[in-house]
Amino acid sequence: MWRIKEHREIAKICRGLPPAVVKKYELWKDIVFRHGPEKLRAFHGFHDEKLKGKRGGQRSSRLSLQYRVIYTVKREIVTVLVLEITPHNY
């Protein structure tokens, strides 16, 4: 099993999000906790991808057309650190 650590602001951010986005985030956490972040690639709806540029080393998963969860993976301690849930700019 994986451990998920959330940034201290995530609970506050979730209170301001649409309920459907929060529900998808809870599903995202359940998949990561039980199977690890590699399993997210099996679900095409999450469109999990490696980020580039100043966010190099981080990953992004789609929670809706607008919202993404940004996270990093620390394999040596089997931890996923959720950095933010943010609207995606188009």
mmCIF file as gemmi writes it, N, C-alpha and C atoms, coordinates in Angstrom:
data_model
loop_
_atom_site.group_PDB
_atom_site.id
_atom_site.type_symbol
_atom_site.label_atom_id
_atom_site.label_alt_id
_atom_site.label_comp_id
_atom_site.label_asym_id
_atom_site.label_entity_id
_atom_site.label_seq_id
_atom_site.pdbx_PDB_ins_code
_atom_site.Cartn_x
_atom_site.Cartn_y
_atom_site.Cartn_z
_atom_site.occupancy
_atom_site.B_iso_or_equiv
_atom_site.pdbx_formal_charge
_atom_site.auth_seq_id
_atom_site.auth_asym_id
_atom_site.pdbx_PDB_model_num
ATOM 1 N N . MET Axp A 1 ? 0.83 -1.177 0 1 0 ? 1 A 1
ATOM 2 C CA . MET Axp A 1 ? 0 0 0 1 0 ? 1 A 1
ATOM 3 C C . MET Axp A 1 ? 0.881 1.249 0 1 0 ? 1 A 1
ATOM 4 N N . TRP Axp A 2 ? 0.388 2.256 -0.647 1 0 ? 2 A 1
ATOM 5 C CA . TRP Axp A 2 ? 1.087 3.522 -0.75 1 0 ? 2 A 1
ATOM 6 C C . TRP Axp A 2 ? 0.578 4.499 0.304 1 0 ? 2 A 1
ATOM 7 N N . ARG Axp A 3 ? 1.406 5.442 0.643 1 0 ? 3 A 1
ATOM 8 C CA . ARG Axp A 3 ? 1.026 6.497 1.579 1 0 ? 3 A 1
ATOM 9 C C . ARG Axp A 3 ? 0.837 7.777 0.778 1 0 ? 3 A 1
ATOM 10 N N . ILE Axp A 4 ? -0.218 8.515 1.065 1 0 ? 4 A 1
ATOM 11 C CA . ILE Axp A 4 ? -0.494 9.769 0.373 1 0 ? 4 A 1
ATOM 12 C C . ILE Axp A 4 ? -0.389 10.904 1.385 1 0 ? 4 A 1
ATOM 13 N N . LYS Axp A 5 ? 0.508 11.84 1.103 1 0 ? 5 A 1
ATOM 14 C CA . LYS Axp A 5 ? 0.647 13.032 1.94 1 0 ? 5 A 1
ATOM 15 C C . LYS Axp A 5 ? 0.129 14.204 1.12 1 0 ? 5 A 1
ATOM 16 N N . GLU Axp A 6 ? -0.749 14.987 1.726 1 0 ? 6 A 1
ATOM 17 C CA . GLU Axp A 6 ? -1.307 16.145 1.041 1 0 ? 6 A 1
ATOM 18 C C . GLU Axp A 6 ? -0.708 17.425 1.606 1 0 ? 6 A 1
ATOM 19 N N . HIS Axp A 7 ? -0.506 18.382 0.738 1 0 ? 7 A 1
ATOM 20 C CA . HIS Axp A 7 ? -0.066 19.707 1.182 1 0 ? 7 A 1
ATOM 21 C C . HIS Axp A 7 ? -1.107 20.229 2.166 1 0 ? 7 A 1
ATOM 22 N N . ARG Axp A 8 ? -0.685 21.03 3.117 1 0 ? 8 A 1
ATOM 23 C CA . ARG Axp A 8 ? -1.602 21.481 4.174 1 0 ? 8 A 1
ATOM 24 C C . ARG Axp A 8 ? -2.775 22.297 3.651 1 0 ? 8 A 1
ATOM 25 N N . GLU Axp A 9 ? -2.69 22.84 2.45 1 0 ? 9 A 1
ATOM 26 C CA . GLU Axp A 9 ? -3.771 23.654 1.876 1 0 ? 9 A 1
ATOM 27 C C . GLU Axp A 9 ? -4.802 22.835 1.094 1 0 ? 9 A 1
ATOM 28 N N . ILE Axp A 10 ? -4.56 21.549 0.872 1 0 ? 10 A 1
ATOM 29 C CA . ILE Axp A 10 ? -5.448 20.744 0.022 1 0 ? 10 A 1
ATOM 30 C C . ILE Axp A 10 ? -6.864 20.684 0.583 1 0 ? 10 A 1
ATOM 31 N N . ALA Axp A 11 ? -7.037 20.508 1.877 1 0 ? 11 A 1
ATOM 32 C CA . ALA Axp A 11 ? -8.388 20.444 2.462 1 0 ? 11 A 1
ATOM 33 C C . ALA Axp A 11 ? -9.137 21.747 2.217 1 0 ? 11 A 1
ATOM 34 N N . LYS Axp A 12 ? -8.45 22.864 2.37 1 0 ? 12 A 1
ATOM 35 C CA . LYS Axp A 12 ? -9.057 24.172 2.131 1 0 ? 12 A 1
ATOM 36 C C . LYS Axp A 12 ? -9.422 24.336 0.655 1 0 ? 12 A 1
ATOM 37 N N . ILE Axp A 13 ? -8.54 23.912 -0.238 1 0 ? 13 A 1
ATOM 38 C CA . ILE Axp A 13 ? -8.8 23.997 -1.676 1 0 ? 13 A 1
ATOM 39 C C . ILE Axp A 13 ? -10.013 23.152 -2.047 1 0 ? 13 A 1
ATOM 40 N N . CYS Axp A 14 ? -10.109 21.952 -1.476 1 0 ? 14 A 1
ATOM 41 C CA . CYS Axp A 14 ? -11.22 21.047 -1.796 1 0 ? 14 A 1
ATOM 42 C C . CYS Axp A 14 ? -12.576 21.621 -1.412 1 0 ? 14 A 1
ATOM 43 N N . ARG Axp A 15 ? -12.617 22.408 -0.358 1 0 ? 15 A 1
ATOM 44 C CA . ARG Axp A 15 ? -13.892 23.018 0.052 1 0 ? 15 A 1
ATOM 45 C C . ARG Axp A 15 ? -14.435 23.976 -1.005 1 0 ? 15 A 1
ATOM 46 N N . GLY Axp A 16 ? -13.556 24.553 -1.82 1 0 ? 16 A 1
ATOM 47 C CA . GLY Axp A 16 ? -13.983 25.492 -2.846 1 0 ? 16 A 1
ATOM 48 C C . GLY Axp A 16 ? -14.162 24.881 -4.226 1 0 ? 16 A 1
ATOM 49 N N . LEU Axp A 17 ? -13.959 23.574 -4.342 1 0 ? 17 A 1
ATOM 50 C CA . LEU Axp A 17 ? -14.062 22.912 -5.638 1 0 ? 17 A 1
ATOM 51 C C . LEU Axp A 17 ? -15.465 22.375 -5.889 1 0 ? 17 A 1
ATOM 52 N N . PRO Axp A 18 ? -15.837 22.19 -7.155 1 0 ? 18 A 1
ATOM 53 C CA . PRO Axp A 18 ? -17.117 21.55 -7.46 1 0 ? 18 A 1
ATOM 54 C C . PRO Axp A 18 ? -17.15 20.125 -6.876 1 0 ? 18 A 1
ATOM 55 N N . PRO Axp A 19 ? -18.317 19.662 -6.421 1 0 ? 19 A 1
ATOM 56 C CA . PRO Axp A 19 ? -18.41 18.318 -5.825 1 0 ? 19 A 1
ATOM 57 C C . PRO Axp A 19 ? -17.922 17.199 -6.746 1 0 ? 19 A 1
ATOM 58 N N . ALA Axp A 20 ? -18.138 17.317 -8.043 1 0 ? 20 A 1
ATOM 59 C CA . ALA Axp A 20 ? -17.691 16.268 -8.969 1 0 ? 20 A 1
ATOM 60 C C . ALA Axp A 20 ? -16.168 16.16 -8.998 1 0 ? 20 A 1
ATOM 61 N N . VAL Axp A 21 ? -15.479 17.281 -8.875 1 0 ? 21 A 1
ATOM 62 C CA . VAL Axp A 21 ? -14.014 17.277 -8.864 1 0 ? 21 A 1
ATOM 63 C C . VAL Axp A 21 ? -13.506 16.646 -7.571 1 0 ? 21 A 1
ATOM 64 N N . VAL Axp A 22 ? -14.127 16.971 -6.454 1 0 ? 22 A 1
ATOM 65 C CA . VAL Axp A 22 ? -13.727 16.383 -5.171 1 0 ? 22 A 1
ATOM 66 C C . VAL Axp A 22 ? -13.958 14.869 -5.194 1 0 ? 22 A 1
ATOM 67 N N . LYS Axp A 23 ? -15.069 14.436 -5.761 1 0 ? 23 A 1
ATOM 68 C CA . LYS Axp A 23 ? -15.365 12.997 -5.852 1 0 ? 23 A 1
ATOM 69 C C . LYS Axp A 23 ? -14.313 12.281 -6.706 1 0 ? 23 A 1
ATOM 70 N N . LYS Axp A 24 ? -13.919 12.892 -7.825 1 0 ? 24 A 1
ATOM 71 C CA . LYS Axp A 24 ? -12.903 12.283 -8.684 1 0 ? 24 A 1
ATOM 72 C C . LYS Axp A 24 ? -11.549 12.272 -7.975 1 0 ? 24 A 1
ATOM 73 N N . TYR Axp A 25 ? -11.249 13.303 -7.18 1 0 ? 25 A 1
ATOM 74 C CA . TYR Axp A 25 ? -10.008 13.329 -6.407 1 0 ? 25 A 1
ATOM 75 C C . TYR Axp A 25 ? -9.994 12.196 -5.374 1 0 ? 25 A 1
ATOM 76 N N . GLU Axp A 26 ? -11.126 11.952 -4.733 1 0 ? 26 A 1
ATOM 77 C CA . GLU Axp A 26 ? -11.216 10.847 -3.776 1 0 ? 26 A 1
ATOM 78 C C . GLU Axp A 26 ? -10.985 9.503 -4.485 1 0 ? 26 A 1
ATOM 79 N N . LEU Axp A 27 ? -11.529 9.339 -5.68 1 0 ? 27 A 1
ATOM 80 C CA . LEU Axp A 27 ? -11.288 8.13 -6.473 1 0 ? 27 A 1
ATOM 81 C C . LEU Axp A 27 ? -9.814 8.023 -6.825 1 0 ? 27 A 1
ATOM 82 N N . TRP Axp A 28 ? -9.204 9.136 -7.222 1 0 ? 28 A 1
ATOM 83 C CA . TRP Axp A 28 ? -7.777 9.187 -7.556 1 0 ? 28 A 1
ATOM 84 C C . TRP Axp A 28 ? -6.943 8.717 -6.357 1 0 ? 28 A 1
ATOM 85 N N . LYS Axp A 29 ? -7.267 9.25 -5.167 1 0 ? 29 A 1
ATOM 86 C CA . LYS Axp A 29 ? -6.537 8.863 -3.957 1 0 ? 29 A 1
ATOM 87 C C . LYS Axp A 29 ? -6.701 7.38 -3.652 1 0 ? 29 A 1
ATOM 88 N N . ASP Axp A 30 ? -7.911 6.851 -3.839 1 0 ? 30 A 1
ATOM 89 C CA . ASP Axp A 30 ? -8.164 5.435 -3.576 1 0 ? 30 A 1
ATOM 90 C C . ASP Axp A 30 ? -7.318 4.545 -4.496 1 0 ? 30 A 1
ATOM 91 N N . ILE Axp A 31 ? -7.253 4.89 -5.775 1 0 ? 31 A 1
ATOM 92 C CA . ILE Axp A 31 ? -6.448 4.107 -6.725 1 0 ? 31 A 1
ATOM 93 C C . ILE Axp A 31 ? -4.978 4.166 -6.357 1 0 ? 31 A 1
ATOM 94 N N . VAL Axp A 32 ? -4.467 5.36 -6.049 1 0 ? 32 A 1
ATOM 95 C CA . VAL Axp A 32 ? -3.051 5.509 -5.69 1 0 ? 32 A 1
ATOM 96 C C . VAL Axp A 32 ? -2.746 4.767 -4.393 1 0 ? 32 A 1
ATOM 97 N N . PHE Axp A 33 ? -3.611 4.871 -3.408 1 0 ? 33 A 1
ATOM 98 C CA . PHE Axp A 33 ? -3.385 4.209 -2.119 1 0 ? 33 A 1
ATOM 99 C C . PHE Axp A 33 ? -3.322 2.691 -2.272 1 0 ? 33 A 1
ATOM 100 N N . ARG Axp A 34 ? -4.232 2.144 -3.049 1 0 ? 34 A 1
ATOM 101 C CA . ARG Axp A 34 ? -4.307 0.686 -3.176 1 0 ? 34 A 1
ATOM 102 C C . ARG Axp A 34 ? -3.3 0.099 -4.159 1 0 ? 34 A 1
ATOM 103 N N . HIS Axp A 35 ? -3.059 0.789 -5.288 1 0 ? 35 A 1
ATOM 104 C CA . HIS Axp A 35 ? -2.282 0.183 -6.376 1 0 ? 35 A 1
ATOM 105 C C . HIS Axp A 35 ? -1.038 0.965 -6.779 1 0 ? 35 A 1
ATOM 106 N N . GLY Axp A 36 ? -0.884 2.186 -6.294 1 0 ? 36 A 1
ATOM 107 C CA . GLY Axp A 36 ? 0.265 3.005 -6.671 1 0 ? 36 A 1
ATOM 108 C C . GLY Axp A 36 ? -0.039 3.881 -7.868 1 0 ? 36 A 1
ATOM 109 N N . PRO Axp A 37 ? 0.776 4.898 -8.082 1 0 ? 37 A 1
ATOM 110 C CA . PRO Axp A 37 ? 0.518 5.85 -9.159 1 0 ? 37 A 1
ATOM 111 C C . PRO Axp A 37 ? 0.657 5.261 -10.56 1 0 ? 37 A 1
ATOM 112 N N . GLU Axp A 38 ? 1.381 4.158 -10.723 1 0 ? 38 A 1
ATOM 113 C CA . GLU Axp A 38 ? 1.511 3.539 -12.042 1 0 ? 38 A 1
ATOM 114 C C . GLU Axp A 38 ? 0.164 3.064 -12.573 1 0 ? 38 A 1
ATOM 115 N N . LYS Axp A 39 ? -0.728 2.679 -11.685 1 0 ? 39 A 1
ATOM 116 C CA . LYS Axp A 39 ? -2.05 2.168 -12.078 1 0 ? 39 A 1
ATOM 117 C C . LYS Axp A 39 ? -2.91 3.258 -12.724 1 0 ? 39 A 1
ATOM 118 N N . LEU Axp A 40 ? -2.61 4.538 -12.454 1 0 ? 40 A 1
ATOM 119 C CA . LEU Axp A 40 ? -3.386 5.635 -13.031 1 0 ? 40 A 1
ATOM 120 C C . LEU Axp A 40 ? -3.307 5.626 -14.554 1 0 ? 40 A 1
ATOM 121 N N . ARG Axp A 41 ? -2.208 5.12 -15.101 1 0 ? 41 A 1
ATOM 122 C CA . ARG Axp A 41 ? -2.052 5.089 -16.556 1 0 ? 41 A 1
ATOM 123 C C . ARG Axp A 41 ? -3.023 4.12 -17.21 1 0 ? 41 A 1
ATOM 124 N N . ALA Axp A 42 ? -3.552 3.182 -16.455 1 0 ? 42 A 1
ATOM 125 C CA . ALA Axp A 42 ? -4.532 2.234 -16.99 1 0 ? 42 A 1
ATOM 126 C C . ALA Axp A 42 ? -5.907 2.877 -17.154 1 0 ? 42 A 1
ATOM 127 N N . PHE Axp A 43 ? -6.128 3.997 -16.49 1 0 ? 43 A 1
ATOM 128 C CA . PHE Axp A 43 ? -7.398 4.723 -16.579 1 0 ? 43 A 1
ATOM 129 C C . PHE Axp A 43 ? -7.176 5.952 -17.462 1 0 ? 43 A 1
ATOM 130 N N . HIS Axp A 44 ? -7.615 5.894 -18.694 1 0 ? 44 A 1
ATOM 131 C CA . HIS Axp A 44 ? -7.357 6.96 -19.657 1 0 ? 44 A 1
ATOM 132 C C . HIS Axp A 44 ? -8.006 8.281 -19.259 1 0 ? 44 A 1
ATOM 133 N N . GLY Axp A 45 ? -9.065 8.247 -18.459 1 0 ? 45 A 1
ATOM 134 C CA . GLY Axp A 45 ? -9.738 9.466 -18.04 1 0 ? 45 A 1
ATOM 135 C C . GLY Axp A 45 ? -8.873 10.367 -17.179 1 0 ? 45 A 1
ATOM 136 N N . PHE Axp A 46 ? -7.896 9.788 -16.476 1 0 ? 46 A 1
ATOM 137 C CA . PHE Axp A 46 ? -7.002 10.594 -15.645 1 0 ? 46 A 1
ATOM 138 C C . PHE Axp A 46 ? -5.909 11.27 -16.469 1 0 ? 46 A 1
ATOM 139 N N . HIS Axp A 47 ? -5.614 10.739 -17.652 1 0 ? 47 A 1
ATOM 140 C CA . HIS Axp A 47 ? -4.597 11.303 -18.543 1 0 ? 47 A 1
ATOM 141 C C . HIS Axp A 47 ? -3.347 11.687 -17.745 1 0 ? 47 A 1
ATOM 142 N N . ASP Axp A 48 ? -2.838 10.717 -16.978 1 0 ? 48 A 1
ATOM 143 C CA . ASP Axp A 48 ? -1.674 10.945 -16.121 1 0 ? 48 A 1
ATOM 144 C C . ASP Axp A 48 ? -0.437 11.176 -16.98 1 0 ? 48 A 1
ATOM 145 N N . GLU Axp A 49 ? 0.331 12.242 -16.678 1 0 ? 49 A 1
ATOM 146 C CA . GLU Axp A 49 ? 1.507 12.542 -17.492 1 0 ? 49 A 1
ATOM 147 C C . GLU Axp A 49 ? 2.603 13.209 -16.674 1 0 ? 49 A 1
ATOM 148 N N . LYS Axp A 50 ? 3.825 13.051 -17.168 1 0 ? 50 A 1
ATOM 149 C CA . LYS Axp A 50 ? 4.991 13.696 -16.598 1 0 ? 50 A 1
ATOM 150 C C . LYS Axp A 50 ? 5 15.145 -17.054 1 0 ? 50 A 1
ATOM 151 N N . LEU Axp A 51 ? 5.349 16.06 -16.155 1 0 ? 51 A 1
ATOM 152 C CA . LEU Axp A 51 ? 5.388 17.48 -16.505 1 0 ? 51 A 1
ATOM 153 C C . LEU Axp A 51 ? 6.804 17.898 -16.879 1 0 ? 51 A 1
ATOM 154 N N . LYS Axp A 52 ? 6.886 18.998 -17.627 1 0 ? 52 A 1
ATOM 155 C CA . LYS Axp A 52 ? 8.178 19.505 -18.117 1 0 ? 52 A 1
ATOM 156 C C . LYS Axp A 52 ? 8.412 20.923 -17.593 1 0 ? 52 A 1
ATOM 157 N N . GLY Axp A 53 ? 9.578 21.462 -17.912 1 0 ? 53 A 1
ATOM 158 C CA . GLY Axp A 53 ? 9.898 22.841 -17.554 1 0 ? 53 A 1
ATOM 159 C C . GLY Axp A 53 ? 10.11 23.016 -16.068 1 0 ? 53 A 1
ATOM 160 N N . LYS Axp A 54 ? 9.544 24.101 -15.521 1 0 ? 54 A 1
ATOM 161 C CA . LYS Axp A 54 ? 9.751 24.381 -14.096 1 0 ? 54 A 1
ATOM 162 C C . LYS Axp A 54 ? 9.065 23.35 -13.203 1 0 ? 54 A 1
ATOM 163 N N . ARG Axp A 55 ? 8.162 22.561 -13.761 1 0 ? 55 A 1
ATOM 164 C CA . ARG Axp A 55 ? 7.497 21.495 -12.999 1 0 ? 55 A 1
ATOM 165 C C . ARG Axp A 55 ? 8.111 20.123 -13.295 1 0 ? 55 A 1
ATOM 166 N N . GLY Axp A 56 ? 9.322 20.099 -13.814 1 0 ? 56 A 1
ATOM 167 C CA . GLY Axp A 56 ? 10.02 18.842 -14.075 1 0 ? 56 A 1
ATOM 168 C C . GLY Axp A 56 ? 10.115 18.009 -12.809 1 0 ? 56 A 1
ATOM 169 N N . GLY Axp A 57 ? 9.894 16.71 -12.92 1 0 ? 57 A 1
ATOM 170 C CA . GLY Axp A 57 ? 9.908 15.829 -11.75 1 0 ? 57 A 1
ATOM 171 C C . GLY Axp A 57 ? 8.549 15.669 -11.11 1 0 ? 57 A 1
ATOM 172 N N . GLN Axp A 58 ? 7.572 16.44 -11.55 1 0 ? 58 A 1
ATOM 173 C CA . GLN Axp A 58 ? 6.211 16.328 -11.031 1 0 ? 58 A 1
ATOM 174 C C . GLN Axp A 58 ? 5.333 15.652 -12.074 1 0 ? 58 A 1
ATOM 175 N N . ARG Axp A 59 ? 4.163 15.202 -11.629 1 0 ? 59 A 1
ATOM 176 C CA . ARG Axp A 59 ? 3.204 14.559 -12.519 1 0 ? 59 A 1
ATOM 177 C C . ARG Axp A 59 ? 1.855 15.248 -12.371 1 0 ? 59 A 1
ATOM 178 N N . SER Axp A 60 ? 0.996 15.046 -13.373 1 0 ? 60 A 1
ATOM 179 C CA . SER Axp A 60 ? -0.328 15.655 -13.383 1 0 ? 60 A 1
ATOM 180 C C . SER Axp A 60 ? -1.356 14.602 -13.771 1 0 ? 60 A 1
ATOM 181 N N . SER Axp A 61 ? -2.499 14.622 -13.098 1 0 ? 61 A 1
ATOM 182 C CA . SER Axp A 61 ? -3.634 13.762 -13.451 1 0 ? 61 A 1
ATOM 183 C C . SER Axp A 61 ? -4.859 14.645 -13.613 1 0 ? 61 A 1
ATOM 184 N N . ARG Axp A 62 ? -5.664 14.346 -14.601 1 0 ? 62 A 1
ATOM 185 C CA . ARG Axp A 62 ? -6.859 15.135 -14.893 1 0 ? 62 A 1
ATOM 186 C C . ARG Axp A 62 ? -8.007 14.714 -13.976 1 0 ? 62 A 1
ATOM 187 N N . LEU Axp A 63 ? -8.606 15.691 -13.311 1 0 ? 63 A 1
ATOM 188 C CA . LEU Axp A 63 ? -9.787 15.433 -12.486 1 0 ? 63 A 1
ATOM 189 C C . LEU Axp A 63 ? -11.059 15.856 -13.223 1 0 ? 63 A 1
ATOM 190 N N . SER Axp A 64 ? -10.92 16.797 -14.139 1 0 ? 64 A 1
ATOM 191 C CA . SER Axp A 64 ? -12.004 17.238 -15.016 1 0 ? 64 A 1
ATOM 192 C C . SER Axp A 64 ? -11.331 17.928 -16.189 1 0 ? 64 A 1
ATOM 193 N N . LEU Axp A 65 ? -12.111 18.485 -17.098 1 0 ? 65 A 1
ATOM 194 C CA . LEU Axp A 65 ? -11.488 19.218 -18.197 1 0 ? 65 A 1
ATOM 195 C C . LEU Axp A 65 ? -10.678 20.399 -17.679 1 0 ? 65 A 1
ATOM 196 N N . GLN Axp A 66 ? -11.093 20.973 -16.564 1 0 ? 66 A 1
ATOM 197 C CA . GLN Axp A 66 ? -10.432 22.16 -16.039 1 0 ? 66 A 1
ATOM 198 C C . GLN Axp A 66 ? -9.419 21.864 -14.936 1 0 ? 66 A 1
ATOM 199 N N . TYR Axp A 67 ? -9.689 20.917 -14.052 1 0 ? 67 A 1
ATOM 200 C CA . TYR Axp A 67 ? -8.872 20.734 -12.853 1 0 ? 67 A 1
ATOM 201 C C . TYR Axp A 67 ? -7.894 19.571 -12.981 1 0 ? 67 A 1
ATOM 202 N N . ARG Axp A 68 ? -6.686 19.789 -12.415 1 0 ? 68 A 1
ATOM 203 C CA . ARG Axp A 68 ? -5.636 18.784 -12.376 1 0 ? 68 A 1
ATOM 204 C C . ARG Axp A 68 ? -5.133 18.64 -10.944 1 0 ? 68 A 1
ATOM 205 N N . VAL Axp A 69 ? -4.685 17.436 -10.615 1 0 ? 69 A 1
ATOM 206 C CA . VAL Axp A 69 ? -3.967 17.233 -9.361 1 0 ? 69 A 1
ATOM 207 C C . VAL Axp A 69 ? -2.492 17.115 -9.741 1 0 ? 69 A 1
ATOM 208 N N . ILE Axp A 70 ? -1.647 17.902 -9.073 1 0 ? 70 A 1
ATOM 209 C CA . ILE Axp A 70 ? -0.209 17.913 -9.311 1 0 ? 70 A 1
ATOM 210 C C . ILE Axp A 70 ? 0.443 17.188 -8.142 1 0 ? 70 A 1
ATOM 211 N N . TYR Axp A 71 ? 1.332 16.225 -8.457 1 0 ? 71 A 1
ATOM 212 C CA . TYR Axp A 71 ? 1.93 15.422 -7.377 1 0 ? 71 A 1
ATOM 213 C C . TYR Axp A 71 ? 3.338 14.969 -7.746 1 0 ? 71 A 1
ATOM 214 N N . THR Axp A 72 ? 4.065 14.517 -6.738 1 0 ? 72 A 1
ATOM 215 C CA . THR Axp A 72 ? 5.375 13.902 -6.926 1 0 ? 72 A 1
ATOM 216 C C . THR Axp A 72 ? 5.353 12.525 -6.277 1 0 ? 72 A 1
ATOM 217 N N . VAL Axp A 73 ? 6.253 11.662 -6.721 1 0 ? 73 A 1
ATOM 218 C CA . VAL Axp A 73 ? 6.342 10.306 -6.183 1 0 ? 73 A 1
ATOM 219 C C . VAL Axp A 73 ? 7.72 10.13 -5.561 1 0 ? 73 A 1
ATOM 220 N N . LYS Axp A 74 ? 7.739 9.674 -4.317 1 0 ? 74 A 1
ATOM 221 C CA . LYS Axp A 74 ? 8.99 9.372 -3.626 1 0 ? 74 A 1
ATOM 222 C C . LYS Axp A 74 ? 9.018 7.87 -3.381 1 0 ? 74 A 1
ATOM 223 N N . ARG Axp A 75 ? 9.704 7.176 -4.246 1 0 ? 75 A 1
ATOM 224 C CA . ARG Axp A 75 ? 9.701 5.712 -4.216 1 0 ? 75 A 1
ATOM 225 C C . ARG Axp A 75 ? 10.422 5.121 -3.008 1 0 ? 75 A 1
ATOM 226 N N . GLU Axp A 76 ? 11.453 5.796 -2.511 1 0 ? 76 A 1
ATOM 227 C CA . GLU Axp A 76 ? 12.213 5.198 -1.413 1 0 ? 76 A 1
ATOM 228 C C . GLU Axp A 76 ? 11.384 5.04 -0.148 1 0 ? 76 A 1
ATOM 229 N N . ILE Axp A 77 ? 10.324 5.853 -0.007 1 0 ? 77 A 1
ATOM 230 C CA . ILE Axp A 77 ? 9.453 5.706 1.153 1 0 ? 77 A 1
ATOM 231 C C . ILE Axp A 77 ? 8.006 5.442 0.724 1 0 ? 77 A 1
ATOM 232 N N . VAL Axp A 78 ? 7.818 5.097 -0.539 1 0 ? 78 A 1
ATOM 233 C CA . VAL Axp A 78 ? 6.516 4.753 -1.099 1 0 ? 78 A 1
ATOM 234 C C . VAL Axp A 78 ? 5.464 5.798 -0.723 1 0 ? 78 A 1
ATOM 235 N N . THR Axp A 79 ? 5.736 7.041 -1.102 1 0 ? 79 A 1
ATOM 236 C CA . THR Axp A 79 ? 4.863 8.159 -0.754 1 0 ? 79 A 1
ATOM 237 C C . THR Axp A 79 ? 4.506 8.963 -1.995 1 0 ? 79 A 1
ATOM 238 N N . VAL Axp A 80 ? 3.265 9.384 -2.052 1 0 ? 80 A 1
ATOM 239 C CA . VAL Axp A 80 ? 2.815 10.32 -3.081 1 0 ? 80 A 1
ATOM 240 C C . VAL Axp A 80 ? 2.489 11.621 -2.36 1 0 ? 80 A 1
ATOM 241 N N . LEU Axp A 81 ? 3.14 12.708 -2.763 1 0 ? 81 A 1
ATOM 242 C CA . LEU Axp A 81 ? 2.913 14.012 -2.151 1 0 ? 81 A 1
ATOM 243 C C . LEU Axp A 81 ? 2.057 14.845 -3.102 1 0 ? 81 A 1
ATOM 244 N N . VAL Axp A 82 ? 0.829 15.141 -2.698 1 0 ? 82 A 1
ATOM 245 C CA . VAL Axp A 82 ? -0.078 15.959 -3.487 1 0 ? 82 A 1
ATOM 246 C C . VAL Axp A 82 ? 0.267 17.418 -3.222 1 0 ? 82 A 1
ATOM 247 N N . LEU Axp A 83 ? 0.693 18.112 -4.272 1 0 ? 83 A 1
ATOM 248 C CA . LEU Axp A 83 ? 1.137 19.493 -4.13 1 0 ? 83 A 1
ATOM 249 C C . LEU Axp A 83 ? 0 20.486 -4.26 1 0 ? 83 A 1
ATOM 250 N N . GLU Axp A 84 ? -0.876 20.277 -5.239 1 0 ? 84 A 1
ATOM 251 C CA . GLU Axp A 84 ? -1.985 21.203 -5.432 1 0 ? 84 A 1
ATOM 252 C C . GLU Axp A 84 ? -3.028 20.613 -6.36 1 0 ? 84 A 1
ATOM 253 N N . ILE Axp A 85 ? -4.212 21.192 -6.285 1 0 ? 85 A 1
ATOM 254 C CA . ILE Axp A 85 ? -5.275 20.919 -7.246 1 0 ? 85 A 1
ATOM 255 C C . ILE Axp A 85 ? -5.569 22.263 -7.86 1 0 ? 85 A 1
ATOM 256 N N . THR Axp A 86 ? -5.374 22.361 -9.152 1 0 ? 86 A 1
ATOM 257 C CA . THR Axp A 86 ? -5.398 23.659 -9.79 1 0 ? 86 A 1
ATOM 258 C C . THR Axp A 86 ? -6.168 23.634 -11.11 1 0 ? 86 A 1
ATOM 259 N N . PRO Axp A 87 ? -6.803 24.75 -11.465 1 0 ? 87 A 1
ATOM 260 C CA . PRO Axp A 87 ? -7.418 24.816 -12.785 1 0 ? 87 A 1
ATOM 261 C C . PRO Axp A 87 ? -6.335 24.83 -13.855 1 0 ? 87 A 1
ATOM 262 N N . HIS Axp A 88 ? -6.586 24.154 -14.931 1 0 ? 88 A 1
ATOM 263 C CA . HIS Axp A 88 ? -5.639 24.088 -16.038 1 0 ? 88 A 1
ATOM 264 C C . HIS Axp A 88 ? -5.912 25.261 -16.963 1 0 ? 88 A 1
ATOM 265 N N . ASN Axp A 89 ? -4.877 25.988 -17.329 1 0 ? 89 A 1
ATOM 266 C CA . ASN Axp A 89 ? -5.039 27.122 -18.241 1 0 ? 89 A 1
ATOM 267 C C . ASN Axp A 89 ? -4.949 26.659 -19.687 1 0 ? 89 A 1
ATOM 268 N N . TYR Axp A 90 ? -5.9 27.064 -20.484 1 0 ? 90 A 1
ATOM 269 C CA . TYR Axp A 90 ? -5.898 26.686 -21.902 1 0 ? 90 A 1
ATOM 270 C C . TYR Axp A 90 ? -5.489 27.853 -22.751 1 0 ? 90 A 1
